[in-house]
Amino acid sequence: MLFLVAALMLLGVALGTVAHVPPAVSAVLAAVIAVWLGVFALRERHGRRRTSSH
């Protein structure tokens, strides 16, 4: 439950920050986060394939 409260507070801070920065900065940051999540997903998929084959 505490994790959920902390996540909602961080979401509120992030949304507040996005409301005050220019749209171009928001777009760049969104692209960086999307790439980071994509790399994370690929690493997870690759790691699970390698460990499940043993």
Residue pairs with C-beta under 8 A, 6 or more apart in sequence:
18 26
